[in-house]
Amino acid sequence: MVTGTAKWQELAAAAALVLPSFQENFGLVVGEAMACGTPALLSDKVNICDLITGAQAGLSAEASISGVCSLLERWFAMDATARSSMQKNAKELYDSRLRPQAAGESFLKAVTPYAR
């Protein structure tokens, strides 16, 4: 486990975060990677994968060995411009949807109609 400054340095220096999990309700490390502008390569069992791929902030594939191999092959086949765009999208997604303040604002908008 990596914590503190070392964790943030590693996330920022990474080309991508790979989370080939068989089950993740959110994957906090995905949000942390996005905060650093690091794209995420996820299995389809990480519940946030549709948000990530929809924002073109990462890639997803089936949660299997062949799926993960395909995911990595697609990543390595991308040129520098496409990877750079994905990095920019990752940071923008974090700022607009995953940053704690943005998530709180979204939550309040969702529950305000039901407040008494």
Backbone as CSV, one residue per row, in Angstrom:
resi,resn,N_x,N_y,N_z,CA_x,CA_y,CA_z,C_x,C_y,C_z
1,MET,0.846,-1.176,0.000,0.000,0.000,0.000,0.892,1.239,0.000
2,VAL,0.559,2.176,-0.836,1.300,3.421,-0.940,0.388,4.532,-0.432
3,THR,0.920,5.386,0.427,0.110,6.464,0.996,0.863,7.787,0.916
4,GLY,0.169,8.838,1.295,0.787,10.157,1.405,1.319,10.688,0.087
5,THR,2.372,11.459,0.212,2.988,12.106,-0.955,3.420,11.090,-2.003
6,ALA,3.949,9.964,-1.571,4.405,8.942,-2.525,3.259,8.453,-3.401
7,LYS,2.076,8.272,-2.819,0.916,7.821,-3.597,0.591,8.831,-4.695
8,TRP,0.524,10.103,-4.332,0.161,11.130,-5.306,1.226,11.277,-6.379
9,GLN,2.492,11.135,-6.010,3.563,11.203,-6.993,3.468,10.047,-7.981
10,GLU,3.177,8.864,-7.478,3.066,7.701,-8.360,1.852,7.803,-9.273
11,LEU,0.716,8.257,-8.740,-0.474,8.412,-9.582,-0.235,9.464,-10.666
12,ALA,0.426,10.548,-10.322,0.686,11.606,-11.299,1.698,11.170,-12.357
13,ALA,2.646,10.329,-11.978,3.677,9.884,-12.918,3.217,8.728,-13.801
14,ALA,2.149,8.056,-13.417,1.685,6.878,-14.157,1.114,7.272,-15.517
15,ALA,1.342,6.436,-16.499,0.720,6.644,-17.808,-0.773,6.366,-17.717
16,ALA,-1.151,5.382,-16.899,-2.553,5.022,-16.704,-2.667,4.212,-15.413
17,LEU,-3.858,4.203,-14.854,-4.180,3.350,-13.719,-4.920,2.140,-14.276
18,VAL,-4.529,0.951,-13.889,-5.195,-0.267,-14.363,-5.897,-0.915,-13.174
19,LEU,-7.220,-1.081,-13.286,-8.018,-1.704,-12.230,-8.889,-2.789,-12.864
20,PRO,-8.332,-3.984,-13.054,-9.072,-5.074,-13.699,-9.873,-5.892,-12.681
21,SER,-10.642,-5.204,-11.875,-11.342,-5.827,-10.763,-12.561,-6.624,-11.222
22,PHE,-12.911,-7.654,-10.453,-14.128,-8.415,-10.720,-15.339,-7.787,-10.055
23,GLN,-15.113,-6.849,-9.124,-16.223,-6.134,-8.484,-15.679,-4.927,-7.745
24,GLU,-16.146,-3.757,-8.106,-15.823,-2.511,-7.402,-17.069,-1.649,-7.452
25,ASN,-17.529,-1.195,-6.289,-18.707,-0.335,-6.300,-18.378,1.045,-6.844
26,PHE,-17.176,1.521,-6.648,-16.758,2.820,-7.191,-15.295,2.771,-7.588
27,GLY,-14.432,2.400,-6.698,-12.998,2.392,-6.967,-12.409,3.752,-6.660
28,LEU,-12.246,4.071,-5.377,-11.739,5.373,-4.952,-10.442,5.734,-5.658
29,VAL,-9.583,4.755,-5.886,-8.313,5.028,-6.546,-8.528,5.561,-7.964
30,VAL,-9.649,5.242,-8.574,-9.947,5.772,-9.909,-10.121,7.292,-9.823
31,GLY,-10.878,7.752,-8.837,-11.040,9.188,-8.640,-9.720,9.869,-8.323
32,GLU,-8.902,9.204,-7.525,-7.597,9.768,-7.190,-6.720,9.881,-8.435
33,ALA,-6.766,8.882,-9.285,-5.996,8.930,-10.534,-6.495,10.069,-11.422
34,MET,-7.819,10.199,-11.530,-8.393,11.267,-12.353,-7.965,12.642,-11.846
35,ALA,-7.881,12.797,-10.519,-7.457,14.074,-9.942,-6.058,14.454,-10.425
36,CYS,-5.256,13.461,-10.733,-3.890,13.681,-11.230,-3.832,13.738,-12.748
37,GLY,-4.967,13.607,-13.417,-4.981,13.588,-14.872,-4.493,12.276,-15.449
38,THR,-4.640,11.202,-14.666,-4.198,9.879,-15.103,-5.404,9.068,-15.566
39,PRO,-5.446,8.662,-16.830,-6.563,7.862,-17.332,-6.664,6.515,-16.613
40,ALA,-7.862,5.945,-16.612,-8.086,4.655,-15.961,-8.443,3.595,-16.991
41,LEU,-7.824,2.436,-16.845,-8.124,1.267,-17.670,-8.824,0.288,-16.744
42,LEU,-10.107,0.074,-16.973,-10.955,-0.632,-16.018,-11.625,-1.856,-16.611
43,SER,-11.963,-2.789,-15.731,-12.840,-3.876,-16.166,-14.273,-3.345,-16.139
44,ASP,-15.146,-4.038,-16.825,-16.554,-3.634,-16.871,-17.276,-3.897,-15.545
45,LYS,-16.594,-4.453,-14.576,-17.182,-4.708,-13.262,-16.909,-3.581,-12.271
46,VAL,-16.174,-2.572,-12.689,-15.975,-1.375,-11.871,-17.146,-0.455,-12.213
47,ASN,-17.992,-0.200,-11.241,-19.264,0.472,-11.523,-19.140,1.862,-12.125
48,ILE,-17.991,2.473,-12.028,-17.794,3.807,-12.586,-17.275,3.757,-14.028
49,CYS,-17.128,2.576,-14.591,-16.490,2.464,-15.913,-17.284,3.176,-17.008
50,ASP,-18.608,3.164,-16.943,-19.386,3.848,-17.983,-19.155,5.359,-17.952
51,LEU,-19.042,5.922,-16.757,-18.755,7.350,-16.624,-17.382,7.665,-17.210
52,ILE,-16.408,6.830,-16.899,-15.040,7.051,-17.366,-14.955,6.934,-18.883
53,THR,-15.517,5.878,-19.431,-15.434,5.690,-20.883,-16.296,6.707,-21.623
54,GLY,-17.428,7.071,-21.042,-18.290,8.079,-21.664,-17.609,9.429,-21.779
55,ALA,-16.752,9.744,-20.824,-16.004,11.004,-20.849,-14.694,10.868,-21.615
56,GLN,-14.439,9.707,-22.176,-13.190,9.408,-22.880,-11.981,9.696,-21.986
57,ALA,-12.146,9.315,-20.699,-11.093,9.503,-19.704,-10.413,8.179,-19.367
58,GLY,-10.731,7.154,-20.119,-10.155,5.835,-19.893,-10.809,4.816,-20.802
59,LEU,-10.454,3.573,-20.597,-10.965,2.463,-21.394,-11.513,1.396,-20.470
60,SER,-12.411,0.568,-20.990,-12.884,-0.575,-20.206,-12.984,-1.801,-21.094
61,ALA,-12.966,-2.943,-20.433,-13.091,-4.223,-21.127,-13.684,-5.236,-20.163
62,GLU,-14.036,-6.373,-20.702,-14.587,-7.470,-19.915,-13.612,-7.873,-18.802
63,ALA,-14.176,-8.256,-17.670,-13.365,-8.698,-16.516,-12.920,-10.138,-16.726
64,SER,-11.919,-10.294,-17.545,-11.342,-11.613,-17.828,-9.898,-11.398,-18.270
65,ILE,-9.156,-12.462,-18.331,-7.770,-12.338,-18.787,-7.726,-11.800,-20.215
66,SER,-8.569,-12.324,-21.082,-8.567,-11.830,-22.463,-9.034,-10.380,-22.531
67,GLY,-9.979,-10.006,-21.667,-10.443,-8.625,-21.636,-9.340,-7.671,-21.211
68,VAL,-8.606,-8.052,-20.182,-7.509,-7.204,-19.705,-6.405,-7.130,-20.753
69,CYS,-6.105,-8.225,-21.413,-5.105,-8.210,-22.487,-5.546,-7.269,-23.604
70,SER,-6.823,-7.331,-23.963,-7.367,-6.449,-24.995,-7.276,-4.984,-24.561
71,LEU,-7.588,-4.738,-23.308,-7.525,-3.383,-22.759,-6.112,-2.816,-22.879
72,LEU,-5.137,-3.603,-22.477,-3.746,-3.155,-22.552,-3.280,-2.997,-23.996
73,GLU,-3.702,-3.891,-24.867,-3.339,-3.776,-26.286,-3.898,-2.482,-26.875
74,ARG,-5.160,-2.164,-26.539,-5.749,-0.915,-27.045,-4.995,0.298,-26.518
75,TRP,-4.630,0.258,-25.235,-3.893,1.374,-24.649,-2.546,1.568,-25.351
76,PHE,-1.798,0.491,-25.516,-0.472,0.602,-26.129,-0.532,0.943,-27.611
77,ALA,-1.668,0.703,-28.249,-1.831,1.052,-29.662,-2.172,2.535,-29.864
78,MET,-2.557,3.212,-28.788,-2.916,4.630,-28.895,-1.660,5.470,-29.112
79,ASP,-1.805,6.504,-29.930,-0.665,7.395,-30.129,-0.615,8.439,-29.009
80,ALA,0.450,9.216,-28.983,0.673,10.189,-27.915,-0.429,11.244,-27.857
81,THR,-0.957,11.632,-28.996,-2.020,12.633,-29.024,-3.285,12.100,-28.370
82,ALA,-3.635,10.864,-28.668,-4.837,10.260,-28.073,-4.668,10.081,-26.566
83,ARG,-3.491,9.674,-26.144,-3.233,9.516,-24.703,-3.289,10.866,-23.998
84,SER,-2.725,11.889,-24.621,-2.741,13.232,-24.044,-4.177,13.743,-23.904
85,SER,-4.982,13.484,-24.909,-6.397,13.875,-24.859,-7.113,13.150,-23.720
86,MET,-6.810,11.879,-23.548,-7.420,11.100,-22.479,-6.985,11.633,-21.112
87,GLN,-5.746,12.065,-20.988,-5.269,12.658,-19.735,-6.043,13.946,-19.420
88,LYS,-6.213,14.773,-20.425,-6.965,16.029,-20.264,-8.400,15.717,-19.857
89,ASN,-9.008,14.736,-20.507,-10.384,14.353,-20.190,-10.500,13.807,-18.771
90,ALA,-9.479,13.073,-18.318,-9.496,12.525,-16.958,-9.539,13.651,-15.935
91,LYS,-8.704,14.642,-16.112,-8.669,15.778,-15.181,-9.972,16.562,-15.236
92,GLU,-10.501,16.778,-16.430,-11.771,17.507,-16.568,-12.920,16.737,-15.923
93,LEU,-12.928,15.419,-16.073,-13.970,14.611,-15.443,-13.882,14.716,-13.925
94,TYR,-12.681,14.640,-13.398,-12.523,14.790,-11.955,-13.067,16.149,-11.504
95,ASP,-12.642,17.204,-12.166,-13.052,18.545,-11.758,-14.562,18.750,-11.844
96,SER,-15.179,18.195,-12.868,-16.613,18.443,-13.080,-17.541,17.488,-12.337
97,ARG,-17.091,16.253,-12.069,-18.013,15.266,-11.489,-17.512,14.565,-10.235
98,LEU,-16.199,14.386,-10.085,-15.678,13.552,-9.003,-15.068,14.337,-7.851
99,ARG,-14.689,15.571,-8.093,-14.147,16.411,-7.024,-15.197,16.464,-5.911
100,PRO,-14.803,16.354,-4.657,-15.797,16.299,-3.579,-16.844,17.414,-3.647
101,GLN,-16.443,18.634,-3.963,-17.398,19.736,-4.045,-18.389,19.511,-5.180
102,ALA,-17.907,19.038,-6.311,-18.794,18.787,-7.459,-19.751,17.646,-7.148
103,ALA,-19.257,16.594,-6.502,-20.119,15.467,-6.138,-21.178,15.916,-5.136
104,GLY,-20.784,16.758,-4.179,-21.739,17.273,-3.199,-22.822,18.114,-3.855
105,GLU,-22.435,18.969,-4.791,-23.406,19.787,-5.515,-24.383,18.914,-6.290
106,SER,-23.870,17.882,-6.929,-24.713,16.963,-7.686,-25.691,16.245,-6.759
107,PHE,-25.203,15.823,-5.602,-26.065,15.152,-4.624,-27.174,16.089,-4.163
108,LEU,-26.834,17.333,-3.840,-27.852,18.285,-3.381,-28.910,18.545,-4.448
109,LYS,-28.491,18.643,-5.703,-29.456,18.827,-6.788,-30.405,17.639,-6.882
110,ALA,-29.879,16.450,-6.634,-30.703,15.236,-6.733,-31.703,15.134,-5.586
111,VAL,-31.320,15.551,-4.382,-32.200,15.355,-3.225,-33.057,16.566,-2.892
112,THR,-32.713,17.748,-3.387,-33.459,18.968,-3.043,-34.952,18.857,-3.360
113,PRO,-35.354,18.283,-4.474,-36.799,18.179,-4.739,-37.551,17.370,-3.683
114,TYR,-36.845,16.547,-2.943,-37.497,15.670,-1.960,-37.373,16.201,-0.533
115,ALA,-36.665,17.323,-0.367,-36.480,17.907,0.972,-37.799,18.484,1.473
116,ARG,-37.999,18.400,2.769,-39.245,18.942,3.356,-39.030,20.321,3.887
